[in-house]
Amino acid sequence: MASASTVATRISKRVAIAVAPFIVLALVWQIASFGLPRYLVPSLVDVFWRTTDILTDWTQFRSALATAGRIMAGMIGAFVIGVALAFVMERSRAADKFLGPTLNFFQGIPALSWVVFAIIWFKGVETRILFIMIITTLPAFTFQILGALRGMSKDLLEMTLSFRPSRWKMFKVMILPSILPDILTAWRVNLGNASRVVVVAELVGATGGVGYELLQQQQLFDMAGALAWTLQLVIFVLVTQKIISGIETWAFKYRAQSERAL
């Protein structure tokens, strides 16, 4: 058994290694800000205070929350549809042959093209953004869940069926634990994609949100403001990733117990 001090030392080293790149990047940026114009490379102090202003001013913070809400609404919609499509494709070869190439085709269309399509097809701004968020994240959700369904152990599946479980029991005991790791991975991957796509979607027609605010900062040549608004999106992604990690730890805590039992 390692002593408490040894464990603390190992944790400190891991934290230092993880934080070191960001510290170096911050130092380089701060040094560059001394010799370059503020509108190109603002001081990190200015960025910090602009970030604080956004977090403490409800009018500005509401724009950040609007973007977060759009991301979650789009991802939830894409996830629900993706689950349904994945189960249909798993059960029907004809559906798989039709939907697979269709989703691959959709996946190849750039996000900016979907923005143009949405502007032509839909009138409401929120409807446009919701459509863009769903259509850009749907293929990844569908293929990830479909892969998880097809990757389930056939032997374990047959053994479970031998007990004649109800549909709900089968889903709870066999299917959900098997596909949940891939579902959480899909959420992690799509979260990063969605955070980039939503900014593009909000640049056209939105009257609030991080994308809209970034456009305002660009028109004012306010680099500190642009960085501060970008950090709002980064903070949201990091917090959401932490929540997903917490769900994963809670859902699979039995694995650690099983390993200790061995």
C-alpha positions in Angstrom: 0.0 0.0 0.0 1.4 3.4 -1.0 1.6 6.0 1.7 -0.7 9.0 1.7 2.3 11.3 0.9 3.3 9.2 -2.1 -0.3 9.3 -3.4 -0.4 13.0 -2.9 2.9 13.4 -4.7 1.7 11.4 -7.7 -1.5 13.4 -7.9 0.4 16.7 -7.7 2.7 15.6 -10.5 -0.3 14.6 -12.7 -2.0 18.0 -12.0 1.3 19.8 -12.8 1.7 17.9 -16.1 -1.9 18.6 -17.1 -1.7 22.3 -16.2 1.8 23.0 -17.5 0.8 23.5 -21.2 -1.8 26.1 -20.3 0.6 28.0 -18.0 3.2 28.1 -20.8 0.6 29.3 -23.3 -0.6 32.0 -20.9 2.9 33.2 -20.3 3.7 33.4 -24.0 0.4 35.3 -24.6 1.1 37.7 -21.8 4.6 38.4 -22.9 3.4 39.0 -26.5 0.8 41.5 -25.2 3.6 43.7 -23.9 4.9 44.3 -27.4 1.8 44.1 -29.6 -1.3 46.4 -29.9 -4.1 45.6 -27.4 -6.6 45.0 -30.3 -4.4 42.2 -31.5 -3.1 40.6 -28.3 -4.8 42.0 -25.2 -3.5 41.4 -21.7 -4.8 38.4 -19.9 -5.8 40.8 -17.1 -8.2 42.5 -19.6 -9.6 39.2 -20.7 -10.1 38.2 -17.1 -12.1 41.3 -16.2 -14.2 41.0 -19.4 -14.9 37.4 -18.5 -15.9 38.4 -15.0 -18.2 41.1 -16.4 -20.0 38.6 -18.6 -20.5 36.2 -15.7 -21.7 38.9 -13.3 -23.9 40.8 -15.7 -27.2 39.0 -16.2 -27.9 40.7 -19.6 -24.6 39.3 -21.0 -24.7 36.0 -19.1 -28.1 35.3 -20.5 -26.6 35.2 -24.0 -24.1 32.6 -22.8 -27.0 30.6 -21.3 -29.0 30.9 -24.6 -26.1 29.3 -26.4 -25.8 26.5 -23.8 -29.6 25.9 -24.1 -29.4 25.7 -27.9 -26.5 23.2 -27.7 -28.4 20.9 -25.3 -31.7 21.2 -27.1 -30.1 20.2 -30.4 -28.1 17.4 -28.9 -31.0 15.9 -27.0 -33.1 16.0 -30.1 -30.4 14.4 -32.2 -29.8 11.8 -29.5 -33.5 10.7 -29.3 -33.8 10.5 -33.1 -30.4 8.8 -33.3 -31.4 6.1 -30.8 -34.6 5.4 -32.7 -32.8 5.2 -36.0 -30.0 2.9 -34.6 -32.6 0.4 -33.3 -34.4 0.4 -36.6 -31.2 -0.1 -38.6 -30.2 -2.9 -36.2 -33.4 -4.7 -36.7 -34.0 -4.1 -40.4 -31.4 -4.7 -43.1 -33.4 -2.7 -45.6 -33.5 0.3 -43.3 -29.8 0.0 -42.7 -29.1 0.0 -46.4 -31.2 3.1 -46.9 -30.4 5.1 -43.8 -26.7 4.3 -43.6 -25.7 6.0 -46.9 -28.2 8.8 -46.2 -26.6 9.6 -42.9 -23.1 9.3 -44.5 -24.2 11.8 -47.1 -25.5 14.2 -44.4 -22.3 13.9 -42.5 -20.3 15.1 -45.5 -22.3 18.3 -45.8 -20.4 21.2 -44.2 -22.1 23.0 -41.2 -22.1 26.3 -43.2 -24.1 24.7 -45.9 -26.7 23.5 -43.4 -26.8 27.1 -42.1 -27.6 28.4 -45.6 -30.3 25.6 -46.1 -31.9 26.5 -42.8 -32.1 30.2 -43.6 -33.9 29.3 -46.9 -36.2 26.6 -45.4 -37.2 28.1 -42.0 -38.4 31.5 -40.9 -37.8 31.5 -37.1 -34.2 31.9 -35.8 -34.6 29.3 -33.0 -36.1 26.8 -35.5 -33.1 27.3 -37.8 -30.6 26.8 -35.0 -32.4 23.8 -33.6 -32.5 22.2 -37.1 -28.8 22.9 -37.7 -27.8 21.4 -34.3 -29.8 18.3 -34.8 -28.8 17.5 -38.4 -25.1 18.1 -37.7 -24.9 15.8 -34.7 -27.5 13.2 -35.7 -25.2 11.0 -37.8 -22.5 10.6 -35.1 -25.1 9.7 -32.5 -26.8 7.1 -34.8 -23.6 5.4 -35.9 -22.1 5.3 -32.4 -25.2 3.7 -30.9 -25.6 1.4 -33.9 -22.0 0.2 -33.4 -22.6 -0.4 -29.7 -25.7 -2.5 -30.5 -23.9 -4.6 -33.0 -20.9 -5.0 -30.7 -22.9 -6.6 -27.9 -21.8 -10.1 -27.0 -23.9 -12.7 -28.8 -23.2 -15.3 -26.2 -24.2 -13.1 -23.3 -27.3 -12.0 -25.2 -28.4 -15.6 -25.7 -27.7 -16.5 -22.1 -29.8 -13.5 -21.0 -32.6 -14.6 -23.3 -32.6 -18.1 -21.8 -34.0 -16.6 -18.6 -37.0 -15.2 -20.6 -36.8 -11.7 -19.3 -39.4 -9.0 -20.1 -38.5 -6.4 -22.7 -37.9 -3.8 -20.0 -35.7 -6.2 -18.0 -33.8 -7.1 -21.1 -33.2 -3.5 -21.9 -32.2 -2.6 -18.3 -30.0 -5.6 -17.6 -28.4 -6.3 -21.0 -28.8 -3.6 -23.6 -28.3 -0.4 -21.6 -25.1 -1.5 -19.7 -23.7 -2.7 -23.0 -24.3 0.5 -25.0 -24.0 3.2 -22.3 -20.2 3.6 -22.6 -20.6 4.3 -26.4 -23.5 6.7 -25.7 -21.4 8.7 -23.3 -18.5 8.7 -25.8 -20.9 10.0 -28.4 -22.0 12.8 -26.1 -18.4 13.8 -25.5 -17.6 13.8 -29.2 -20.8 15.6 -30.3 -20.4 18.2 -27.5 -17.2 19.5 -29.1 -18.7 19.5 -32.5 -22.0 21.1 -31.4 -20.1 23.9 -29.6 -18.4 24.8 -32.9 -21.4 24.5 -35.0 -23.7 26.6 -32.8 -21.3 29.6 -33.1 -21.6 29.4 -36.9 -25.4 29.1 -36.6 -25.7 32.1 -34.4 -23.6 34.3 -36.7 -26.6 34.4 -39.1 -29.8 36.0 -37.8 -29.5 35.4 -34.1 -30.0 38.3 -31.7 -28.2 36.7 -28.8 -25.8 34.0 -27.9 -22.0 33.6 -28.0 -21.9 33.6 -31.9 -23.9 36.8 -32.0 -21.6 38.4 -29.4 -18.5 37.3 -31.2 -19.8 39.0 -34.3 -20.2 42.2 -32.3 -16.7 42.0 -30.9 -15.3 41.5 -34.4 -17.0 44.6 -35.7 -15.5 46.6 -32.8 -12.0 45.0 -33.1 -12.3 44.0 -29.5 -10.0 41.0 -29.1 -10.4 40.9 -25.3 -14.2 40.7 -25.7 -13.9 38.0 -28.3 -11.7 35.9 -26.1 -14.0 36.4 -23.1 -17.0 35.2 -25.0 -15.1 32.3 -26.4 -14.2 31.3 -22.8 -17.9 31.2 -21.9 -18.3 28.4 -24.5 -15.2 26.6 -23.3 -16.4 26.8 -19.7 -19.7 25.3 -20.6 -18.0 22.4 -22.5 -15.7 21.7 -19.7 -18.5 21.7 -17.1 -20.7 19.5 -19.2 -17.7 17.1 -19.9 -17.2 16.9 -16.1 -20.9 16.0 -15.6 -20.7 13.3 -18.2 -17.6 11.9 -16.5 -19.5 12.0 -13.2 -22.4 10.0 -14.8 -19.9 7.5 -16.1 -18.3 7.0 -12.7 -21.7 6.6 -11.1 -23.1 4.3 -13.7 -20.0 2.0 -13.8 -19.0 2.0 -10.1 -19.7 -1.7 -10.1 -16.6 -2.2 -12.3 -14.3 -0.8 -9.6 -16.0 -3.0 -7.0 -15.6 -6.1 -9.2 -11.9 -5.3 -9.7 -11.3 -5.0 -6.0 -13.2 -8.3 -5.5 -10.7 -10.0 -7.8 
